[in-house]
């Protein structure tokens, strides 16, 4: 069964909503300067409220590797998502200091971008929409038809919402990753979260 992740949680109300809806994963953004960025302290407080069956993913964008490891080894996050230009050396350093699974995000321009990332020593890929000078968080869908067969399970991101989540279930993704599509006026919307999770669960 396809899994679902609700990304970009920032408030205690967001945690209450996901605890009710019960997605498989939630995401805390630690990338610098993003509108959904949270601090280590805020994420730790929110993680303490999260029911244990939901895994917390930390989203990073060329963050210092030791910051990533601190959050992982303190138990604030259960999975590491790398969304920047982190190379095999960076990934190797993370791997040697934690056993937490690693997701590598790909800004998809073509199938070759995905196949190249599939060779990295990571546990999952995350396929997101490419937009010049913007890394992640575009809120736009890319052409799912170009996704090639890959060896790693992948998260599908980029513009997913209540209108297209059912179609996204046909893409072969391990997990559907929703952020702005679970919001109203820039804040997480409990009803949208519940509807999204229910749609995925009913596949």
N, CA, C and O atoms as a DFTB+ gen file, in Angstrom:
812 C
 N C O
     1  1       0.833      -1.195       0.000
     2  2       0.000       0.000       0.000
     3  2       0.878       1.259       0.000
     4  3       1.858       1.333       0.742
     5  1       0.532       2.229      -0.817
     6  2       1.279       3.484      -0.888
     7  2       1.184       4.225       0.439
     8  3       0.126       4.251       1.067
     9  1       2.278       4.821       0.857
    10  2       2.323       5.578       2.103
    11  2       2.157       7.068       1.807
    12  3       2.219       7.496       0.655
    13  1       1.943       7.850       2.870
    14  2       1.773       9.290       2.704
    15  2       2.551      10.050       3.769
    16  3       2.610       9.653       4.932
    17  1       3.143      11.156       3.330
    18  2       3.916      12.044       4.211
    19  2       3.311      13.446       4.136
    20  3       3.024      13.951       3.050
    21  1       3.124      14.057       5.283
    22  2       2.683      15.454       5.363
    23  2       3.883      16.268       5.820
    24  3       4.353      16.108       6.947
    25  1       4.377      17.133       4.957
    26  2       5.634      17.830       5.229
    27  2       5.405      19.288       5.638
    28  3       4.391      19.898       5.301
    29  1       6.377      19.820       6.371
    30  2       6.362      21.235       6.727
    31  2       5.555      21.565       7.965
    32  3       4.932      22.624       8.035
    33  1       5.558      20.667       8.950
    34  2       4.829      20.927      10.190
    35  2       5.600      21.921      11.065
    36  3       6.825      21.860      11.173
    37  1       4.846      22.839      11.686
    38  2       5.483      23.906      12.461
    39  2       4.825      24.164      13.812
    40  3       5.449      24.733      14.708
    41  1       3.568      23.748      13.963
    42  2       2.793      24.145      15.143
    43  2       2.253      22.918      15.880
    44  3       2.160      21.829      15.314
    45  1       1.904      23.112      17.133
    46  2       1.305      22.018      17.903
    47  2      -0.017      21.589      17.274
    48  3      -0.381      20.415      17.336
    49  1      -0.750      22.548      16.661
    50  2      -1.999      22.210      15.985
    51  2      -1.750      21.260      14.807
    52  3      -2.580      20.405      14.499
    53  1      -0.607      21.424      14.163
    54  2      -0.258      20.529      13.051
    55  2      -0.072      19.099      13.563
    56  3      -0.515      18.139      12.931
    57  1       0.579      18.974      14.700
    58  2       0.811      17.646      15.285
    59  2      -0.514      17.011      15.703
    60  3      -0.733      15.817      15.497
    61  1      -1.392      17.818      16.290
    62  2      -2.708      17.290      16.677
    63  2      -3.464      16.768      15.461
    64  3      -4.134      15.738      15.528
    65  1      -3.349      17.493      14.348
    66  2      -4.040      17.076      13.123
    67  2      -3.492      15.756      12.589
    68  3      -4.261      14.865      12.227
    69  1      -2.179      15.630      12.540
    70  2      -1.612      14.386      11.997
    71  2      -1.801      13.219      12.961
    72  3      -1.948      12.077      12.526
    73  1      -1.800      13.492      14.253
    74  2      -2.059      12.418      15.211
    75  2      -3.451      11.827      15.005
    76  3      -3.680      10.641      15.241
    77  1      -4.377      12.681      14.558
    78  2      -5.732      12.197      14.263
    79  2      -5.780      11.484      12.919
    80  3      -6.405      10.432      12.792
    81  1      -5.116      12.060      11.908
    82  2      -5.181      11.504      10.551
    83  2      -4.295      10.272      10.370
    84  3      -4.610       9.372       9.592
    85  1      -3.187      10.250      11.099
    86  2      -2.236       9.127      11.074
    87  2      -1.590       8.852       9.709
    88  3      -1.688       7.736       9.197
    89  1      -0.928       9.864       9.113
    90  2      -0.089       9.563       7.950
    91  2       1.091       8.702       8.389
    92  3       1.317       8.526       9.586
    93  1       1.838       8.169       7.439
    94  2       2.988       7.325       7.779
    95  2       4.187       8.160       8.232
    96  3       4.947       7.752       9.110
    97  1       4.343       9.340       7.614
    98  2       5.489      10.200       7.891
    99  2       5.026      11.650       7.987
   100  3       4.024      12.046       7.392
   101  1       5.787      12.428       8.756
   102  2       5.643      13.889       8.713
   103  2       7.037      14.460       8.478
   104  3       8.042      13.776       8.670
   105  1       7.083      15.727       8.060
   106  2       8.371      16.347       7.784
   107  2       8.573      17.636       8.555
   108  3       7.682      18.482       8.628
   109  1       9.766      17.771       9.133
   110  2      10.219      19.031       9.724
   111  2      11.282      19.608       8.799
   112  3      12.227      18.913       8.425
   113  1      11.133      20.868       8.432
   114  2      12.081      21.512       7.521
   115  2      13.155      22.246       8.320
   116  3      12.855      23.123       9.130
   117  1      14.408      21.872       8.077
   118  2      15.552      22.529       8.722
   119  2      16.393      23.311       7.719
   120  3      17.405      23.904       8.092
   121  1      15.987      23.318       6.455
   122  2      16.673      24.119       5.436
   123  2      16.600      25.587       5.849
   124  3      15.554      26.054       6.302
   125  1      17.687      26.302       5.696
   126  2      17.746      27.691       6.161
   127  2      16.857      28.592       5.306
   128  3      16.809      28.469       4.082
   129  1      16.158      29.497       5.984
   130  2      15.456      30.565       5.287
   131  2      14.191      30.196       4.549
   132  3      13.709      30.976       3.728
   133  1      13.640      29.027       4.820
   134  2      12.383      28.645       4.185
   135  2      11.205      29.030       5.089
   136  3      11.361      29.165       6.303
   137  1      10.039      29.203       4.487
   138  2       8.900      29.689       5.281
   139  2       8.404      28.656       6.292
   140  3       7.706      29.004       7.244
   141  1       8.762      27.389       6.087
   142  2       8.331      26.363       7.046
   143  2       9.492      25.864       7.921
   144  3       9.370      24.830       8.578
   145  1      10.598      26.583       7.931
   146  2      11.767      26.155       8.706
   147  2      11.472      26.203      10.201
   148  3      10.880      27.162      10.697
   149  1      11.895      25.151      10.917
   150  2      11.780      25.112      12.375
   151  2      13.164      24.936      12.987
   152  3      14.096      24.473      12.330
   153  1      13.279      25.306      14.238
   154  2      14.537      25.130      14.970
   155  2      14.605      23.722      15.548
   156  3      13.609      22.999      15.600
   157  1      15.800      23.357      15.978
   158  2      16.019      22.080      16.663
   159  2      15.065      21.977      17.864
   160  3      14.435      20.943      18.086
   161  1      14.973      23.069      18.630
   162  2      14.165      23.074      19.852
   163  2      12.671      22.907      19.546
   164  3      11.975      22.137      20.207
   165  1      12.194      23.635      18.542
   166  2      10.778      23.518      18.169
   167  2      10.463      22.111      17.677
   168  3       9.448      21.528      18.060
   169  1      11.333      21.566      16.830
   170  2      11.116      20.220      16.306
   171  2      11.114      19.184      17.436
   172  3      10.313      18.250      17.419
   173  1      11.999      19.346      18.407
   174  2      12.058      18.405      19.530
   175  2      10.752      18.443      20.337
   176  3      10.234      17.411      20.761
   177  1      10.245      19.647      20.533
   178  2       8.975      19.799      21.275
   179  2       7.823      19.157      20.497
   180  3       6.989      18.462      21.078
   181  1       7.783      19.390      19.199
   182  2       6.709      18.816      18.380
   183  2       6.830      17.295      18.269
   184  3       5.831      16.577      18.301
   185  1       8.074      16.817      18.139
   186  2       8.281      15.353      18.054
   187  2       7.796      14.658      19.317
   188  3       7.277      13.543      19.258
   189  1       7.963      15.316      20.459
   190  2       7.522      14.718      21.722
   191  2       6.004      14.560      21.768
   192  3       5.486      13.722      22.505
   193  1       5.294      15.366      20.979
   194  2       3.830      15.287      20.918
   195  2       3.341      14.257      19.901
   196  3       2.180      13.849      19.934
   197  1       4.220      13.843      19.009
   198  2       3.841      12.985      17.883
   199  2       3.645      11.545      18.335
   200  3       4.456      11.015      19.094
   201  1       2.573      10.911      17.874
   202  2       2.373       9.506      18.249
   203  2       3.476       8.654      17.608
   204  3       3.912       8.941      16.493
   205  1       3.923       7.611      18.310
   206  2       5.105       6.850      17.871
   207  2       4.974       6.180      16.506
   208  3       5.984       5.932      15.849
   209  1       3.754       5.883      16.067
   210  2       3.607       5.170      14.792
   211  2       3.905       6.057      13.584
   212  3       4.073       5.548      12.476
   213  1       3.974       7.384      13.782
   214  2       4.283       8.303      12.686
   215  2       5.765       8.657      12.756
   216  3       6.242       9.127      13.789
   217  1       6.488       8.438      11.676
   218  2       7.923       8.702      11.637
   219  2       8.191      10.141      11.187
   220  3       7.552      10.646      10.264
   221  1       9.142      10.787      11.853
   222  2       9.491      12.173      11.535
   223  2      10.698      12.217      10.602
   224  3      11.737      11.613      10.870
   225  1      10.534      12.947       9.503
   226  2      11.600      13.133       8.521
   227  2      12.162      14.545       8.675
   228  3      11.403      15.511       8.751
   229  1      13.484      14.666       8.722
   230  2      14.125      15.973       8.751
   231  2      14.550      16.360       7.351
   232  3      15.256      15.604       6.684
   233  1      14.126      17.535       6.895
   234  2      14.412      18.000       5.537
   235  2      15.547      19.013       5.574
   236  3      15.443      20.052       6.226
   237  1      16.635      18.700       4.868
   238  2      17.842      19.525       4.900
   239  2      18.230      19.977       3.502
   240  3      17.951      19.298       2.514
   241  1      18.877      21.131       3.436
   242  2      19.329      21.688       2.165
   243  2      20.762      22.193       2.358
   244  3      20.984      23.349       2.719
   245  1      21.724      21.305       2.111
   246  2      23.138      21.641       2.276
   247  2      23.459      22.143       3.690
   248  3      24.326      22.996       3.877
   249  1      22.747      21.599       4.674
   250  2      23.055      21.925       6.074
   251  2      24.387      21.303       6.465
   252  3      24.851      20.358       5.827
   253  1      24.994      21.832       7.509
   254  2      26.202      21.237       8.063
   255  2      25.876      19.792       8.481
   256  3      24.863      19.542       9.134
   257  1      26.729      18.868       8.105
   258  2      26.457      17.449       8.360
   259  2      26.309      17.149       9.848
   260  3      25.518      16.287      10.232
   261  1      27.058      17.849      10.680
   262  2      26.971      17.587      12.115
   263  2      25.648      18.070      12.705
   264  3      25.175      17.522      13.701
   265  1      25.057      19.082      12.102
   266  2      23.715      19.513      12.519
   267  2      22.697      18.416      12.202
   268  3      21.823      18.114      13.015
   269  1      22.819      17.836      11.033
   270  2      21.945      16.729      10.630
   271  2      22.080      15.571      11.619
   272  3      21.089      15.008      12.083
   273  1      23.311      15.238      11.922
   274  2      23.570      14.113      12.823
   275  2      23.066      14.388      14.235
   276  3      22.586      13.477      14.909
   277  1      23.171      15.628      14.685
   278  2      22.683      15.974      16.012
   279  2      21.185      15.720      16.123
   280  3      20.723      15.140      17.106
   281  1      20.430      16.147      15.127
   282  2      18.983      15.932      15.135
   283  2      18.635      14.444      15.026
   284  3      17.693      13.969      15.660
   285  1      19.402      13.723      14.220
   286  2      19.150      12.288      14.058
   287  2      19.478      11.527      15.344
   288  3      18.690      10.705      15.810
   289  1      20.629      11.808      15.895
   290  2      21.087      11.031      17.049
   291  2      20.430      11.459      18.357
   292  3      20.478      10.731      19.349
   293  1      19.811      12.654      18.359
   294  2      19.020      13.079      19.521
   295  2      17.606      12.515      19.474
   296  3      16.838      12.681      20.422
   297  1      17.257      11.848      18.373
   298  2      15.931      11.253      18.244
   299  2      14.836      12.222      17.825
   300  3      13.653      11.887      17.886
   301  1      15.223      13.430      17.398
   302  2      14.230      14.404      16.939
   303  2      13.660      13.977      15.590
   304  3      12.489      14.216      15.296
   305  1      14.502      13.341      14.773
   306  2      14.043      12.826      13.479
   307  2      14.385      11.345      13.362
   308  3      15.342      10.857      13.963
   309  1      13.579      10.648      12.573
   310  2      13.774       9.215      12.362
   311  2      14.398       8.918      10.998
   312  3      14.991       7.858      10.796
   313  1      14.261       9.857      10.072
   314  2      14.747       9.694       8.703
   315  2      15.346      11.016       8.250
   316  3      14.850      12.082       8.617
   317  1      16.410      10.955       7.454
   318  2      17.113      12.133       6.957
   319  2      16.777      12.336       5.482
   320  3      16.944      11.422       4.675
   321  1      16.302      13.534       5.128
   322  2      16.005      13.860       3.723
   323  2      16.950      14.970       3.265
   324  3      16.935      16.074       3.809
   325  1      17.755      14.671       2.278
   326  2      18.748      15.617       1.765
   327  2      18.229      16.222       0.468
   328  3      17.992      15.515      -0.511
   329  1      18.056      17.547       0.476
   330  2      17.375      18.202      -0.639
   331  2      18.282      19.118      -1.450
   332  3      17.817      19.808      -2.357
   333  1      19.583      19.130      -1.126
   334  2      20.477      20.058      -1.803
   335  2      21.474      19.367      -2.709
   336  3      21.138      18.427      -3.429
   337  1      22.727      19.855      -2.662
   338  2      23.788      19.310      -3.513
   339  2      24.684      18.327      -2.759
   340  3      25.860      18.169      -3.088
   341  1      24.128      17.680      -1.762
   342  2      24.912      16.744      -0.964
   343  2      25.437      15.615      -1.849
   344  3      24.668      14.922      -2.516
   345  1      26.758      15.445      -1.843
   346  2      27.368      14.451      -2.732
   347  2      27.632      13.138      -1.996
   348  3      27.277      12.987      -0.827
   349  1      28.258      12.194      -2.693
   350  2      28.489      10.869      -2.111
   351  2      29.388      10.935      -0.888
   352  3      29.240      10.125       0.027
   353  1      30.321      11.889      -0.853
   354  2      31.198      12.033       0.312
   355  2      30.400      12.483       1.537
   356  3      30.573      11.953       2.634
   357  1      29.535      13.457       1.333
   358  2      28.667      13.961       2.404
   359  2      27.763      12.828       2.908
   360  3      27.625      12.613       4.112
   361  1      27.156      12.115       1.965
   362  2      26.267      11.009       2.328
   363  2      27.038       9.927       3.085
   364  3      26.531       9.360       4.053
   365  1      28.254       9.646       2.644
   366  2      29.080       8.660       3.323
   367  2      29.397       9.045       4.755
   368  3      29.414       8.198       5.648
   369  1      29.648      10.335       4.967
   370  2      29.925      10.824       6.331
   371  2      28.698      10.630       7.220
   372  3      28.815      10.159       8.351
   373  1      27.526      10.992       6.709
   374  2      26.287      10.796       7.468
   375  2      26.097       9.311       7.786
   376  3      25.785       8.937       8.916
   377  1      26.290       8.483       6.770
   378  2      26.115       7.028       6.917
   379  2      27.013       6.444       8.015
   380  3      26.611       5.542       8.749
   381  1      28.231       6.975       8.108
   382  2      29.193       6.415       9.056
   383  2      28.914       6.847      10.499
   384  3      29.528       6.328      11.432
   385  1      27.991       7.794      10.682
   386  2      27.739       8.312      12.032
   387  2      26.309       8.113      12.519
   388  3      25.982       8.495      13.643
   389  1      25.460       7.526      11.697
   390  2      24.093       7.229      12.136
   391  2      23.530       6.083      11.301
   392  3      23.942       5.863      10.162
   393  1      22.589       5.364      11.885
   394  2      21.931       4.284      11.142
   395  2      20.557       4.706      10.631
   396  3      19.788       3.879      10.141
   397  1      20.251       6.000      10.747
   398  2      18.962       6.491      10.266
   399  2      18.902       6.396       8.731
   400  3      19.890       6.691       8.058
   401  1      17.762       5.989       8.180
   402  2      17.618       5.927       6.721
   403  2      17.792       7.310       6.084
   404  3      17.523       8.334       6.713
   405  1      18.242       7.321       4.838
   406  2      18.489       8.566       4.105
   407  2      17.659       8.601       2.827
   408  3      17.621       7.642       2.055
   409  1      16.996       9.738       2.631
   410  2      16.262      10.021       1.389
   411  2      17.050      11.082       0.635
   412  3      17.458      12.080       1.230
   413  1      17.271      10.888      -0.659
   414  2      17.921      11.928      -1.479
   415  2      16.906      12.476      -2.469
   416  3      16.334      11.739      -3.272
   417  1      16.696      13.784      -2.395
   418  2      15.745      14.439      -3.289
   419  2      16.380      14.722      -4.645
   420  3      17.572      15.012      -4.738
   421  1      15.575      14.633      -5.683
   422  2      15.994      14.900      -7.057
   423  2      15.060      15.949      -7.651
   424  3      13.846      15.749      -7.679
   425  1      15.615      17.065      -8.127
   426  2      14.813      18.028      -8.889
   427  2      14.769      17.521     -10.327
   428  3      15.765      17.592     -11.047
   429  1      13.628      17.015     -10.735
   430  2      13.519      16.231     -11.969
   431  2      13.357      17.116     -13.205
   432  3      12.373      17.841     -13.351
   433  1      14.347      17.034     -14.084
   434  2      14.239      17.641     -15.416
   435  2      13.970      16.569     -16.460
   436  3      13.254      16.789     -17.438
   437  1      14.563      15.402     -16.227
   438  2      14.422      14.300     -17.180
   439  2      14.700      12.981     -16.457
   440  3      15.076      12.970     -15.285
   441  1      14.510      11.883     -17.167
   442  2      14.694      10.557     -16.570
   443  2      16.133      10.342     -16.113
   444  3      16.377       9.645     -15.128
   445  1      17.083      10.937     -16.824
   446  2      18.498      10.752     -16.483
   447  2      18.825      11.284     -15.094
   448  3      19.640      10.696     -14.384
   449  1      18.198      12.391     -14.698
   450  2      18.399      12.931     -13.349
   451  2      18.053      11.884     -12.294
   452  3      18.750      11.739     -11.291
   453  1      16.966      11.161     -12.541
   454  2      16.498      10.150     -11.590
   455  2      17.438       8.947     -11.585
   456  3      17.794       8.440     -10.521
   457  1      17.832       8.499     -12.747
   458  2      18.706       7.330     -12.851
   459  2      20.072       7.595     -12.225
   460  3      20.676       6.689     -11.650
   461  1      20.561       8.825     -12.333
   462  2      21.839       9.201     -11.725
   463  2      21.751       9.130     -10.204
   464  3      22.647       8.605      -9.544
   465  1      20.668       9.662      -9.658
   466  2      20.481       9.644      -8.209
   467  2      20.271       8.232      -7.687
   468  3      20.605       7.932      -6.541
   469  1      19.724       7.376      -8.517
   470  2      19.448       5.992      -8.113
   471  2      20.734       5.230      -7.784
   472  3      20.686       4.192      -7.123
   473  1      21.885       5.741      -8.243
   474  2      23.170       5.092      -7.981
   475  2      23.770       5.483      -6.628
   476  3      24.724       4.854      -6.172
   477  1      23.225       6.507      -5.992
   478  2      23.767       6.971      -4.709
   479  2      23.483       5.966      -3.597
   480  3      22.523       5.198      -3.666
   481  1      24.334       5.984      -2.573
   482  2      24.182       5.066      -1.442
   483  2      23.161       5.616      -0.449
   484  3      23.502       5.997       0.670
   485  1      21.907       5.648      -0.883
   486  2      20.822       6.111      -0.031
   487  2      19.717       5.057      -0.017
   488  3      19.733       4.113      -0.806
   489  1      18.763       5.234       0.890
   490  2      17.704       4.238       1.043
   491  2      16.490       4.519       0.168
   492  3      15.812       3.602      -0.296
   493  1      16.231       5.808      -0.049
   494  2      15.070       6.220      -0.838
   495  2      15.450       7.414      -1.708
   496  3      16.393       8.146      -1.407
   497  1      14.698       7.594      -2.789
   498  2      14.757       8.829      -3.560
   499  2      13.486       9.627      -3.289
   500  3      12.465       9.073      -2.883
   501  1      13.564      10.927      -3.517
   502  2      12.384      11.771      -3.502
   503  2      12.384      12.559      -4.807
   504  3      13.310      13.323      -5.081
   505  1      11.348      12.370      -5.601
   506  2      11.277      13.012      -6.908
   507  2      10.419      14.264      -6.806
   508  3       9.245      14.200      -6.442
   509  1      11.022      15.401      -7.132
   510  2      10.357      16.688      -6.975
   511  2      10.475      17.472      -8.278
   512  3      11.271      17.130      -9.152
   513  1       9.688      18.508      -8.392
   514  2       9.647      19.325      -9.602
   515  2      10.875      20.218      -9.711
   516  3      11.260      20.880      -8.748
   517  1      11.484      20.230     -10.890
   518  2      12.609      21.146     -11.146
   519  2      12.077      22.526     -11.502
   520  3      11.173      22.668     -12.325
   521  1      12.654      23.536     -10.868
   522  2      12.374      24.917     -11.240
   523  2      13.664      25.696     -11.050
   524  3      14.279      25.628      -9.986
   525  1      14.070      26.419     -12.052
   526  2      15.352      27.115     -12.014
   527  2      15.445      28.015     -10.785
   528  3      14.539      28.792     -10.484
   529  1      16.579      27.881     -10.084
   530  2      16.900      28.694      -8.901
   531  2      16.008      28.416      -7.692
   532  3      16.066      29.145      -6.701
   533  1      15.189      27.374      -7.763
   534  2      14.358      26.994      -6.619
   535  2      14.586      25.522      -6.328
   536  3      14.473      24.683      -7.222
   537  1      14.908      25.203      -5.077
   538  2      15.107      23.811      -4.685
   539  2      13.959      23.380      -3.785
   540  3      13.886      23.777      -2.622
   541  1      13.062      22.563      -4.335
   542  2      11.935      22.071      -3.550
   543  2      10.908      23.147      -3.271
   544  3      11.159      24.335      -3.474
   545  1       9.750      22.717      -2.803
   546  2       8.720      23.656      -2.406
   547  2       8.125      24.473      -3.537
   548  3       7.637      25.580      -3.309
   549  1       8.156      23.940      -4.766
   550  2       7.621      24.696      -5.898
   551  2       6.094      24.697      -5.912
   552  3       5.471      25.623      -6.431
   553  1       5.494      23.651      -5.337
   554  2       4.045      23.532      -5.398
   555  2       3.542      23.196      -6.789
   556  3       2.351      23.329      -7.073
   557  1       4.453      22.756      -7.662
   558  2       4.083      22.445      -9.045
   559  2       4.366      20.974      -9.354
   560  3       5.297      20.376      -8.815
   561  1       3.544      20.413     -10.227
   562  2       3.660      19.006     -10.616
   563  2       4.602      18.881     -11.814
   564  3       4.606      19.743     -12.693
   565  1       5.402      17.806     -11.849
   566  2       6.176      17.510     -13.057
   567  2       5.509      16.358     -13.807
   568  3       4.541      15.772     -13.323
   569  1       6.026      16.044     -14.973
   570  2       5.438      14.992     -15.805
   571  2       5.793      13.617     -15.238
   572  3       6.918      13.143     -15.398
   573  1       4.836      12.989     -14.583
   574  2       5.091      11.688     -13.951
   575  2       5.394      10.598     -14.970
   576  3       5.960       9.565     -14.613
   577  1       5.039      10.804     -16.200
   578  2       5.261       9.784     -17.236
   579  2       6.738       9.556     -17.546
   580  3       7.096       8.535     -18.134
   581  1       7.603      10.503     -17.152
   582  2       9.026      10.337     -17.454
   583  2       9.763       9.535     -16.386
   584  3      10.954       9.261     -16.533
   585  1       9.063       9.152     -15.303
   586  2       9.729       8.412     -14.220
   587  2      10.146       7.035     -14.730
   588  3       9.291       6.242     -15.125
   589  1      11.456       6.737     -14.727
   590  2      11.912       5.430     -15.208
   591  2      11.828       4.378     -14.094
   592  3      11.526       4.702     -12.946
   593  1      12.089       3.163     -14.435
   594  2      12.173       2.105     -13.420
   595  2      13.454       2.313     -12.626
   596  3      14.536       2.430     -13.201
   597  1      13.330       2.359     -11.314
   598  2      14.491       2.580     -10.447
   599  2      14.599       1.456      -9.420
   600  3      13.628       0.750      -9.147
   601  1      15.792       1.304      -8.862
   602  2      16.023       0.215      -7.911
   603  2      15.562       0.577      -6.500
   604  3      15.311      -0.305      -5.679
   605  1      15.450       1.870      -6.226
   606  2      15.106       2.326      -4.874
   607  2      13.644       2.752      -4.799
   608  3      13.106       3.294      -5.764
   609  1      13.002       2.513      -3.668
   610  2      11.653       3.062      -3.489
   611  2      11.730       4.584      -3.493
   612  3      12.715       5.164      -3.036
   613  1      10.680       5.231      -4.014
   614  2      10.756       6.687      -4.087
   615  2       9.509       7.373      -3.524
   616  3       8.390       6.865      -3.597
   617  1       9.769       8.555      -2.959
   618  2       8.721       9.473      -2.533
   619  2       8.413      10.367      -3.738
   620  3       9.329      10.791      -4.443
   621  1       7.144      10.653      -3.976
   622  2       6.746      11.554      -5.051
   623  2       6.258      12.861      -4.440
   624  3       5.340      12.864      -3.620
   625  1       6.874      13.973      -4.842
   626  2       6.527      15.293      -4.309
   627  2       6.274      16.252      -5.462
   628  3       6.449      15.908      -6.631
   629  1       5.860      17.458      -5.107
   630  2       5.665      18.495      -6.115
   631  2       4.210      18.686      -6.503
   632  3       3.705      18.011      -7.401
   633  1       3.536      19.610      -5.822
   634  2       2.187      19.993      -6.226
   635  2       1.090      18.989      -5.951
   636  3       0.016      19.076      -6.546
   637  1       1.331      18.038      -5.066
   638  2       0.278      17.065      -4.743
   639  2      -0.783      17.716      -3.859
   640  3      -0.463      18.464      -2.934
   641  1      -2.048      17.423      -4.154
   642  2      -3.149      17.990      -3.385
   643  2      -4.366      17.073      -3.495
   644  3      -4.283      15.978      -4.053
   645  1      -5.500      17.533      -2.955
   646  2      -6.709      16.703      -2.950
   647  2      -7.192      16.378      -4.366
   648  3      -7.827      15.346      -4.582
   649  1      -6.893      17.251      -5.326
   650  2      -7.385      17.065      -6.687
   651  2      -6.608      16.014      -7.477
   652  3      -7.165      15.373      -8.369
   653  1      -5.318      15.832      -7.155
   654  2      -4.510      14.910      -7.975
   655  2      -3.915      13.732      -7.203
   656  3      -3.212      12.901      -7.779
   657  1      -4.195      13.659      -5.909
   658  2      -3.565      12.608      -5.090
   659  2      -4.005      11.214      -5.551
   660  3      -3.215      10.272      -5.502
   661  1      -5.254      11.076      -5.996
   662  2      -5.731       9.761      -6.455
   663  2      -4.985       9.330      -7.715
   664  3      -4.631       8.160      -7.858
   665  1      -4.745      10.274      -8.633
   666  2      -3.983       9.949      -9.848
   667  2      -2.539       9.595      -9.506
   668  3      -1.942       8.719     -10.132
   669  1      -1.982      10.284      -8.509
   670  2      -0.588      10.043      -8.118
   671  2      -0.378       8.628      -7.599
   672  3       0.740       8.113      -7.621
   673  1      -1.442       8.005      -7.136
   674  2      -1.335       6.629      -6.634
   675  2      -0.937       5.647      -7.731
   676  3      -0.503       4.533      -7.439
   677  1      -1.082       6.055      -8.995
   678  2      -0.761       5.164     -10.114
   679  2       0.681       5.277     -10.584
   680  3       1.060       4.643     -11.569
   681  1       1.496       6.078      -9.890
   682  2       2.862       6.346     -10.363
   683  2       3.906       5.355      -9.853
   684  3       5.077       5.437     -10.226
   685  1       3.491       4.433      -9.013
   686  2       4.441       3.458      -8.478
   687  2       5.284       3.970      -7.335
   688  3       6.290       3.358      -6.977
   689  1       4.879       5.103      -6.752
   690  2       5.647       5.678      -5.641
   691  2       5.486       4.847      -4.372
   692  3       4.434       4.260      -4.119
   693  1       6.545       4.814      -3.590
   694  2       6.488       4.203      -2.259
   695  2       5.645       5.078      -1.336
   696  3       4.885       4.580      -0.505
   697  1       5.797       6.412      -1.502
   698  2       5.125       7.359      -0.607
   699  2       4.804       8.635      -1.366
   700  3       5.601       9.087      -2.188
   701  1       3.642       9.220      -1.096
   702  2       3.252      10.512      -1.665
   703  2       3.512      11.595      -0.619
   704  3       3.108      11.466       0.536
   705  1       4.183      12.651      -1.032
   706  2       4.696      13.677      -0.123
   707  2       3.954      14.989      -0.377
   708  3       4.102      15.596      -1.438
   709  1       3.163      15.420       0.593
   710  2       2.309      16.604       0.426
   711  2       2.732      17.691       1.405
   712  3       2.974      17.418       2.580
   713  1       2.818      18.922       0.916
   714  2       3.111      20.046       1.800
   715  2       2.071      21.146       1.618
   716  3       1.112      21.217       2.386
   717  1       2.242      21.998       0.621
   718  2       1.287      23.105       0.435
   719  2      -0.121      22.604       0.120
   720  3      -1.100      23.289       0.414
   721  1      -0.230      21.419      -0.473
   722  2      -1.538      20.854      -0.788
   723  2      -2.339      20.438       0.430
   724  3      -3.518      20.103       0.322
   725  1      -1.693      20.459       1.602
   726  2      -2.386      20.156       2.858
   727  2      -2.603      21.425       3.676
   728  3      -2.799      21.364       4.889
   729  1      -2.567      22.576       3.000
   730  2      -2.670      23.860       3.693
   731  2      -3.821      24.709       3.171
   732  3      -4.275      24.542       2.039
   733  1      -4.274      25.607       4.006
   734  2      -5.189      26.677       3.626
   735  2      -4.613      27.976       4.176
   736  3      -4.347      28.086       5.372
   737  1      -4.424      28.943       3.313
   738  2      -3.846      30.234       3.713
   739  2      -2.495      30.061       4.418
   740  3      -2.193      30.749       5.393
   741  1      -1.680      29.112       3.892
   742  2      -0.326      28.951       4.404
   743  2      -0.187      28.184       5.699
   744  3       0.913      28.082       6.243
   745  1      -1.289      27.639       6.206
   746  2      -1.229      26.846       7.437
   747  2      -1.830      25.472       7.179
   748  3      -2.756      25.328       6.382
   749  1      -1.295      24.465       7.861
   750  2      -1.811      23.115       7.712
   751  2      -3.290      23.080       8.088
   752  3      -3.719      23.684       9.071
   753  1      -4.054      22.354       7.272
   754  2      -5.510      22.280       7.393
   755  2      -5.880      20.846       7.770
   756  3      -5.663      19.915       6.993
   757  1      -6.433      20.679       8.955
   758  2      -6.718      19.330       9.456
   759  2      -7.646      18.556       8.521
   760  3      -7.430      17.369       8.277
   761  1      -8.672      19.216       8.001
   762  2      -9.616      18.519       7.130
   763  2      -8.930      18.040       5.846
   764  3      -9.183      16.930       5.378
   765  1      -8.064      18.881       5.286
   766  2      -7.341      18.479       4.080
   767  2      -6.406      17.308       4.372
   768  3      -6.303      16.374       3.577
   769  1      -5.731      17.363       5.511
   770  2      -4.817      16.274       5.890
   771  2      -5.588      14.956       6.012
   772  3      -5.157      13.925       5.497
   773  1      -6.724      15.005       6.695
   774  2      -7.531      13.794       6.869
   775  2      -8.021      13.272       5.524
   776  3      -7.983      12.066       5.277
   777  1      -8.480      14.169       4.652
   778  2      -8.961      13.752       3.331
   779  2      -7.849      13.119       2.490
   780  3      -8.058      12.105       1.824
   781  1      -6.670      13.731       2.533
   782  2      -5.525      13.207       1.783
   783  2      -5.148      11.817       2.267
   784  3      -4.952      10.903       1.466
   785  1      -5.048      11.664       3.572
   786  2      -4.670      10.364       4.144
   787  2      -5.741       9.319       3.808
   788  3      -5.414       8.189       3.446
   789  1      -7.008       9.695       3.927
   790  2      -8.084       8.743       3.640
   791  2      -8.079       8.312       2.179
   792  3      -8.357       7.153       1.870
   793  1      -7.761       9.245       1.273
   794  2      -7.700       8.901      -0.152
   795  2      -6.619       7.873      -0.420
   796  3      -6.832       6.911      -1.157
   797  1      -5.456       8.081       0.185
   798  2      -4.343       7.139      -0.005
   799  2      -4.672       5.795       0.636
   800  3      -4.374       4.746       0.064
   801  1      -5.273       5.819       1.798
   802  2      -5.592       4.571       2.493
   803  2      -6.636       3.744       1.744
   804  3      -6.685       2.522       1.888
   805  1      -7.476       4.415       0.939
   806  2      -8.579       3.706       0.279
   807  2      -8.186       3.138      -1.084
   808  3      -9.040       2.646      -1.821
   809  1      -6.877       3.207      -1.425
   810  2      -6.464       2.712      -2.748
   811  2      -6.749       1.219      -2.904
   812  3      -6.464       0.642      -3.953
